Amino acid sequence: MNMSKFICKCGCIINLSEGWSSNELALIPESRIEKIGDALDQKESLTIDQFYDLIDEVKSVVYRCEKCQRLHLEEDGKFSSYLKEVD
């Protein structure tokens, strides 16, 4: 789900319309990173499309608010928000 902006619960607007945003993250299982690393180590030829396909099929989209540091995790087309606990 690609959006031009995302509004955090704190009211901050996360602008996503200017290319790759440093506030848009991909959460990727370690097992997939290992699989890609093994393929590269075995000198398997991966095209850039294959590389991104291996990531895209398992990634979760996460938006991070630069104001409050809240994380918004996409799950089944909806977002769950998480705020850092403070001691």
The first five atom37 places (N, CA, C, CB, O) and aatype in JSON, in Angstrom:
{
  "aatype": [12, 2, 12, 15, 11, 13, 9, 4, 11, 4, 7, 4, 9, 9, 2, 10, 15, 6, 7, 17, 15, 15, 2, 6, 10, 0, 10, 9, 14, 6, 15, 1, 9, 6, 11, 9, 7, 3, 0, 10, 3, 5, 11, 6, 15, 10, 16, 9, 3, 5, 13, 18, 3, 10, 9, 3, 6, 19, 11, 15, 19, 19, 18, 1, 4, 6, 11, 4, 5, 1, 10, 8, 10, 6, 6, 3, 7, 11, 13, 15, 15, 18, 10, 11, 6, 19, 3],
  "atom_mask": [
    [1, 1, 1, 1, 1],
    [1, 1, 1, 1, 1],
    [1, 1, 1, 1, 1],
    [1, 1, 1, 1, 1],
    [1, 1, 1, 1, 1],
    [1, 1, 1, 1, 1],
    [1, 1, 1, 1, 1],
    [1, 1, 1, 1, 1],
    [1, 1, 1, 1, 1],
    [1, 1, 1, 1, 1],
    [1, 1, 1, 0, 1],
    [1, 1, 1, 1, 1],
    [1, 1, 1, 1, 1],
    [1, 1, 1, 1, 1],
    [1, 1, 1, 1, 1],
    [1, 1, 1, 1, 1],
    [1, 1, 1, 1, 1],
    [1, 1, 1, 1, 1],
    [1, 1, 1, 0, 1],
    [1, 1, 1, 1, 1],
    [1, 1, 1, 1, 1],
    [1, 1, 1, 1, 1],
    [1, 1, 1, 1, 1],
    [1, 1, 1, 1, 1],
    [1, 1, 1, 1, 1],
    [1, 1, 1, 1, 1],
    [1, 1, 1, 1, 1],
    [1, 1, 1, 1, 1],
    [1, 1, 1, 1, 1],
    [1, 1, 1, 1, 1],
    [1, 1, 1, 1, 1],
    [1, 1, 1, 1, 1],
    [1, 1, 1, 1, 1],
    [1, 1, 1, 1, 1],
    [1, 1, 1, 1, 1],
    [1, 1, 1, 1, 1],
    [1, 1, 1, 0, 1],
    [1, 1, 1, 1, 1],
    [1, 1, 1, 1, 1],
    [1, 1, 1, 1, 1],
    [1, 1, 1, 1, 1],
    [1, 1, 1, 1, 1],
    [1, 1, 1, 1, 1],
    [1, 1, 1, 1, 1],
    [1, 1, 1, 1, 1],
    [1, 1, 1, 1, 1],
    [1, 1, 1, 1, 1],
    [1, 1, 1, 1, 1],
    [1, 1, 1, 1, 1],
    [1, 1, 1, 1, 1],
    [1, 1, 1, 1, 1],
    [1, 1, 1, 1, 1],
    [1, 1, 1, 1, 1],
    [1, 1, 1, 1, 1],
    [1, 1, 1, 1, 1],
    [1, 1, 1, 1, 1],
    [1, 1, 1, 1, 1],
    [1, 1, 1, 1, 1],
    [1, 1, 1, 1, 1],
    [1, 1, 1, 1, 1],
    [1, 1, 1, 1, 1],
    [1, 1, 1, 1, 1],
    [1, 1, 1, 1, 1],
    [1, 1, 1, 1, 1],
    [1, 1, 1, 1, 1],
    [1, 1, 1, 1, 1],
    [1, 1, 1, 1, 1],
    [1, 1, 1, 1, 1],
    [1, 1, 1, 1, 1],
    [1, 1, 1, 1, 1],
    [1, 1, 1, 1, 1],
    [1, 1, 1, 1, 1],
    [1, 1, 1, 1, 1],
    [1, 1, 1, 1, 1],
    [1, 1, 1, 1, 1],
    [1, 1, 1, 1, 1],
    [1, 1, 1, 0, 1],
    [1, 1, 1, 1, 1],
    [1, 1, 1, 1, 1],
    [1, 1, 1, 1, 1],
    [1, 1, 1, 1, 1],
    [1, 1, 1, 1, 1],
    [1, 1, 1, 1, 1],
    [1, 1, 1, 1, 1],
    [1, 1, 1, 1, 1],
    [1, 1, 1, 1, 1],
    [1, 1, 1, 1, 1]
  ],
  "atom_positions": [
    [[0.86, -1.16, 0.0], [0.0, 0.0, 0.0], [0.91, 1.23, 0.0], [-0.98, 0.0, 1.23], [1.56, 1.51, 1.0]],
    [[0.96, 1.95, -1.1], [1.81, 3.11, -1.2], [0.95, 4.36, -1.1], [2.62, 3.1, -2.51], [-0.01, 4.53, -1.85]],
    [[1.29, 5.23, -0.17], [0.52, 6.45, 0.06], [1.43, 7.64, -0.13], [-0.11, 6.45, 1.48], [2.65, 7.5, -0.09]],
    [[0.85, 8.82, -0.35], [1.67, 10.01, -0.48], [1.99, 10.63, 0.87], [0.97, 11.03, -1.36], [3.01, 11.31, 1.02]],
    [[1.13, 10.39, 1.86], [1.43, 10.85, 3.21], [0.71, 9.97, 4.21], [1.02, 12.34, 3.39], [-0.29, 9.32, 3.9]],
    [[1.24, 9.96, 5.4], [0.68, 9.15, 6.48], [0.63, 10.05, 7.7], [1.52, 7.85, 6.75], [1.62, 10.69, 8.03]],
    [[-0.5, 10.11, 8.36], [-0.65, 10.98, 9.53], [-0.52, 10.13, 10.78], [-2.01, 11.74, 9.51], [-1.3, 9.2, 11.01]],
    [[0.48, 10.46, 11.59], [0.73, 9.76, 12.84], [-0.35, 10.13, 13.86], [2.14, 10.09, 13.39], [-1.01, 11.16, 13.74]],
    [[-0.52, 9.28, 14.85], [-1.48, 9.56, 15.92], [-1.14, 10.84, 16.69], [-1.55, 8.38, 16.89], [-2.02, 11.44, 17.31]],
    [[0.14, 11.25, 16.65], [0.54, 12.48, 17.34], [0.23, 13.73, 16.51], [2.04, 12.44, 17.68], [0.39, 14.85, 16.98]],
    [[-0.21, 13.51, 15.25], [-0.55, 14.62, 14.37], [0.52, 14.96, 13.34], [0.0, 0.0, 0.0], [0.27, 15.72, 12.41]],
    [[1.7, 14.4, 13.5], [2.8, 14.64, 12.56], [2.47, 14.0, 11.22], [4.14, 14.1, 13.12], [1.98, 12.87, 11.17]],
    [[2.74, 14.72, 10.14], [2.51, 14.19, 8.8], [3.81, 13.61, 8.27], [1.97, 15.29, 7.84], [4.82, 14.31, 8.19]],
    [[3.79, 12.34, 7.92], [4.95, 11.67, 7.36], [4.78, 11.71, 5.84], [5.09, 10.18, 7.89], [3.91, 11.04, 5.29]],
    [[5.62, 12.5, 5.17], [5.53, 12.69, 3.73], [6.22, 11.53, 3.02], [6.16, 14.05, 3.31], [7.41, 11.28, 3.23]],
    [[5.47, 10.82, 2.18], [6.0, 9.66, 1.46], [6.03, 9.89, -0.04], [5.17, 8.43, 1.77], [6.29, 8.96, -0.81]],
    [[5.76, 11.12, -0.48], [5.63, 11.39, -1.91], [6.94, 11.8, -2.58], [4.62, 12.47, -2.12], [6.96, 12.0, -3.79]],
    [[8.0, 11.92, -1.82], [9.28, 12.39, -2.39], [10.28, 11.24, -2.53], [9.87, 13.51, -1.52], [11.4, 11.34, -2.04]],
    [[9.87, 10.15, -3.19], [10.78, 9.02, -3.38], [10.9, 8.21, -2.1], [0.0, 0.0, 0.0], [9.97, 8.14, -1.31]],
    [[12.05, 7.59, -1.9], [12.27, 6.75, -0.73], [12.41, 7.62, 0.51], [13.53, 5.87, -0.91], [13.28, 8.49, 0.58]],
    [[11.55, 7.4, 1.46], [11.55, 8.16, 2.7], [12.35, 7.42, 3.76], [10.11, 8.42, 3.18], [12.27, 6.2, 3.85]],
    [[13.11, 8.15, 4.55], [13.84, 7.52, 5.65], [12.89, 7.1, 6.76], [14.92, 8.47, 6.19], [13.3, 6.41, 7.7]],
    [[11.63, 7.51, 6.67], [10.62, 7.13, 7.66], [9.83, 5.89, 7.25], [9.67, 8.28, 7.91], [9.0, 5.4, 8.02]],
    [[10.08, 5.38, 6.05], [9.41, 4.17, 5.58], [10.41, 3.02, 5.67], [8.87, 4.33, 4.1], [11.47, 3.05, 5.04]],
    [[10.07, 2.01, 6.45], [10.98, 0.91, 6.72], [10.36, -0.41, 6.27], [11.33, 0.84, 8.21], [9.15, -0.51, 6.09]],
    [[11.21, -1.41, 6.08], [10.75, -2.76, 5.74], [11.21, -3.69, 6.84], [11.29, -3.23, 4.33], [12.4, -3.77, 7.15]],
    [[10.27, -4.39, 7.42], [10.55, -5.39, 8.45], [10.64, -6.73, 7.74], [9.45, -5.39, 9.59], [9.65, -7.21, 7.18]],
    [[11.83, -7.34, 7.78], [12.09, -8.57, 7.02], [12.55, -9.66, 7.96], [13.15, -8.32, 5.91], [13.46, -9.44, 8.77]],
    [[11.95, -10.84, 7.89], [12.37, -11.94, 8.76], [13.85, -12.3, 8.53], [11.49, -13.16, 8.53], [14.33, -12.31, 7.4]],
    [[14.54, -12.6, 9.61], [15.95, -13.0, 9.53], [16.14, -14.19, 8.61], [16.5, -13.32, 10.93], [17.15, -14.29, 7.91]],
    [[15.17, -15.11, 8.61], [15.29, -16.3, 7.75], [15.36, -15.91, 6.27], [14.11, -17.25, 7.98], [16.05, -16.58, 5.49]],
    [[14.66, -14.86, 5.87], [14.71, -14.42, 4.48], [16.05, -13.75, 4.17], [13.54, -13.46, 4.17], [16.6, -13.93, 3.09]],
    [[16.55, -12.98, 5.11], [17.86, -12.35, 4.91], [18.92, -13.44, 4.75], [18.22, -11.4, 6.11], [19.8, -13.34, 3.9]],
    [[18.82, -14.47, 5.57], [19.75, -15.61, 5.49], [19.64, -16.29, 4.12], [19.47, -16.62, 6.62], [20.66, -16.65, 3.52]],
    [[18.42, -16.48, 3.63], [18.2, -17.12, 2.34], [18.84, -16.3, 1.21], [16.69, -17.3, 2.07], [19.48, -16.86, 0.32]],
    [[18.67, -15.01, 1.25], [19.27, -14.14, 0.22], [20.78, -14.16, 0.35], [18.74, -12.68, 0.35], [21.49, -14.23, -0.66]],
    [[21.29, -14.11, 1.58], [22.73, -14.16, 1.79], [23.33, -15.46, 1.29], [0.0, 0.0, 0.0], [24.39, -15.46, 0.66]],
    [[22.66, -16.57, 1.56], [23.13, -17.88, 1.07], [23.16, -17.92, -0.45], [22.23, -19.01, 1.61], [24.11, -18.44, -1.04]],
    [[22.14, -17.37, -1.08], [22.09, -17.35, -2.55], [23.25, -16.53, -3.1], [20.74, -16.76, -3.04], [23.87, -16.93, -4.09]],
    [[23.55, -15.42, -2.49], [24.66, -14.59, -2.95], [26.0, -15.27, -2.69], [24.62, -13.21, -2.27], [26.91, -15.19, -3.5]],
    [[26.11, -15.94, -1.54], [27.33, -16.65, -1.18], [27.6, -17.81, -2.13], [27.25, -17.16, 0.25], [28.76, -18.13, -2.43]],
    [[26.53, -18.45, -2.61], [26.66, -19.58, -3.55], [26.86, -19.08, -4.98], [25.41, -20.48, -3.47], [26.87, -19.87, -5.92]],
    [[27.03, -17.78, -5.13], [27.24, -17.15, -6.43], [26.04, -17.33, -7.37], [28.48, -17.72, -7.09], [26.18, -17.29, -8.59]],
    [[24.86, -17.53, -6.77], [23.67, -17.6, -7.59], [23.41, -16.21, -8.18], [22.44, -18.1, -6.77], [23.56, -15.2, -7.49]],
    [[23.04, -16.19, -9.41], [22.79, -14.93, -10.08], [21.36, -14.47, -9.78], [23.02, -15.06, -11.6], [20.4, -15.11, -10.21]],
    [[21.24, -13.38, -9.05], [19.94, -12.79, -8.77], [19.83, -11.49, -9.54], [19.74, -12.55, -7.24], [20.71, -10.63, -9.45]],
    [[18.75, -11.34, -10.29], [18.51, -10.04, -10.92], [18.0, -9.1, -9.83], [17.48, -10.16, -12.11], [17.61, -9.55, -8.75]],
    [[17.99, -7.84, -10.11], [17.48, -6.87, -9.14], [16.01, -7.14, -8.86], [17.68, -5.43, -9.66], [15.56, -6.98, -7.73]],
    [[15.26, -7.55, -9.89], [13.84, -7.88, -9.7], [13.67, -9.09, -8.79], [13.17, -8.14, -11.05], [12.78, -9.09, -7.93]],
    [[14.5, -10.11, -8.96], [14.43, -11.29, -8.11], [14.79, -10.94, -6.66], [15.37, -12.4, -8.63], [14.16, -11.42, -5.72]],
    [[15.79, -10.09, -6.5], [16.19, -9.64, -5.16], [15.02, -8.97, -4.45], [17.4, -8.67, -5.25], [14.7, -9.31, -3.32]],
    [[14.39, -8.01, -5.12], [13.26, -7.3, -4.51], [12.05, -8.2, -4.32], [12.87, -6.11, -5.36], [11.32, -8.05, -3.34]],
    [[11.83, -9.15, -5.23], [10.72, -10.1, -5.07], [10.91, -10.94, -3.82], [10.61, -11.01, -6.3], [9.95, -11.18, -3.09]],
    [[12.13, -11.39, -3.56], [12.41, -12.19, -2.36], [12.13, -11.4, -1.09], [13.87, -12.66, -2.37], [11.72, -11.97, -0.08]],
    [[12.35, -10.1, -1.14], [12.07, -9.24, 0.02], [10.58, -8.92, 0.1], [12.9, -7.95, -0.06], [9.96, -9.06, 1.16]],
    [[10.02, -8.49, -1.02], [8.63, -8.01, -1.02], [7.62, -9.08, -0.6], [8.27, -7.5, -2.38], [6.59, -8.75, -0.01]],
    [[7.9, -10.35, -0.91], [6.92, -11.38, -0.6], [6.82, -11.68, 0.89], [7.25, -12.63, -1.34], [5.9, -12.38, 1.31]],
    [[7.75, -11.17, 1.7], [7.7, -11.45, 3.15], [7.78, -10.2, 4.02], [8.82, -12.38, 3.52], [7.63, -10.29, 5.24]],
    [[8.01, -9.05, 3.43], [8.22, -7.84, 4.24], [6.93, -7.29, 4.81], [8.91, -6.78, 3.42], [5.85, -7.49, 4.27]],
    [[7.08, -6.59, 5.91], [6.0, -5.78, 6.48], [6.43, -4.33, 6.38], [5.68, -6.18, 7.98], [7.58, -4.0, 6.66]],
    [[5.51, -3.47, 5.98], [5.81, -2.04, 5.87], [5.66, -1.4, 7.24], [4.86, -1.35, 4.83], [4.7, -1.66, 7.97]],
    [[6.63, -0.55, 7.58], [6.61, 0.15, 8.86], [6.91, 1.63, 8.59], [7.64, -0.46, 9.88], [7.86, 1.95, 7.88]],
    [[6.09, 2.51, 9.16], [6.37, 3.94, 9.1], [6.79, 4.39, 10.49], [5.13, 4.75, 8.6], [6.17, 4.03, 11.49]],
    [[7.87, 5.19, 10.56], [8.36, 5.7, 11.84], [8.17, 7.21, 11.86], [9.86, 5.33, 12.06], [8.62, 7.93, 10.97]],
    [[7.5, 7.68, 12.9], [7.28, 9.12, 13.06], [8.55, 9.77, 13.59], [6.09, 9.4, 14.02], [9.11, 9.32, 14.59]],
    [[9.0, 10.81, 12.91], [10.22, 11.48, 13.36], [9.98, 12.35, 14.59], [10.79, 12.33, 12.23], [10.93, 12.73, 15.28]],
    [[8.73, 12.67, 14.87], [8.42, 13.51, 16.03], [8.33, 12.69, 17.32], [7.11, 14.25, 15.79], [8.99, 13.02, 18.31]],
    [[7.51, 11.63, 17.33], [7.3, 10.87, 18.57], [7.96, 9.49, 18.55], [5.82, 10.7, 18.82], [7.94, 8.77, 19.55]],
    [[8.56, 9.11, 17.41], [9.22, 7.83, 17.22], [8.26, 6.63, 17.24], [10.27, 7.64, 18.27], [8.7, 5.48, 17.33]],
    [[6.95, 6.91, 17.16], [5.96, 5.83, 17.11], [6.17, 5.03, 15.82], [4.49, 6.41, 17.18], [6.48, 5.6, 14.77]],
    [[6.0, 3.71, 15.9], [6.07, 2.85, 14.74], [4.66, 2.44, 14.34], [6.95, 1.61, 15.02], [3.84, 2.11, 15.18]],
    [[4.4, 2.48, 13.04], [3.11, 2.08, 12.49], [3.37, 0.87, 11.59], [2.42, 3.26, 11.69], [3.97, 1.0, 10.52]],
    [[2.93, -0.3, 12.03], [3.17, -1.56, 11.34], [1.94, -1.97, 10.54], [3.55, -2.67, 12.34], [0.85, -2.09, 11.08]],
    [[2.14, -2.18, 9.23], [1.03, -2.61, 8.38], [0.79, -4.1, 8.57], [1.31, -2.29, 6.89], [1.7, -4.91, 8.43]],
    [[-0.45, -4.43, 8.89], [-0.86, -5.82, 9.06], [-2.21, -6.0, 8.37], [-0.95, -6.2, 10.58], [-3.22, -5.44, 8.79]],
    [[-2.21, -6.79, 7.31], [-3.43, -7.06, 6.55], [-4.12, -5.79, 6.06], [-4.4, -7.86, 7.4], [-5.34, -5.67, 6.15]],
    [[-3.35, -4.84, 5.56], [-3.91, -3.62, 5.01], [-4.28, -2.56, 6.02], [0.0, 0.0, 0.0], [-4.74, -1.48, 5.65]],
    [[-4.1, -2.85, 7.32], [-4.38, -1.88, 8.38], [-3.1, -1.65, 9.17], [-5.54, -2.38, 9.32], [-2.18, -2.47, 9.13]],
    [[-3.05, -0.55, 9.88], [-1.86, -0.23, 10.65], [-2.1, -0.36, 12.15], [-1.38, 1.17, 10.32], [-3.12, 0.1, 12.67]],
    [[-1.15, -0.99, 12.81], [-1.12, -1.04, 14.27], [0.01, -0.11, 14.7], [-0.9, -2.52, 14.82], [1.09, -0.13, 14.11]],
    [[-0.24, 0.71, 15.71], [0.75, 1.7, 16.14], [1.37, 1.29, 17.47], [0.11, 3.09, 16.25], [0.71, 0.76, 18.36]],
    [[2.67, 1.55, 17.57], [3.43, 1.19, 18.77], [4.26, 2.39, 19.2], [4.33, -0.05, 18.51], [4.99, 2.97, 18.39]],
    [[4.16, 2.74, 20.45], [4.91, 3.86, 21.0], [5.97, 3.31, 21.96], [3.96, 4.87, 21.73], [5.69, 2.41, 22.75]],
    [[7.16, 3.86, 21.87], [8.28, 3.42, 22.69], [7.94, 3.62, 24.18], [9.57, 4.2, 22.31], [7.46, 4.67, 24.6]],
    [[8.21, 2.57, 24.95], [7.99, 2.67, 26.38], [9.1, 3.51, 27.01], [7.93, 1.25, 27.03], [10.27, 3.43, 26.62]],
    [[8.71, 4.3, 27.99], [9.68, 5.16, 28.68], [9.75, 4.71, 30.14], [9.28, 6.68, 28.56], [8.72, 4.51, 30.78]],
    [[10.97, 4.57, 30.64], [11.13, 4.15, 32.04], [10.8, 5.29, 32.99], [12.55, 3.66, 32.3], [10.88, 5.12, 34.2]]
  ]
}
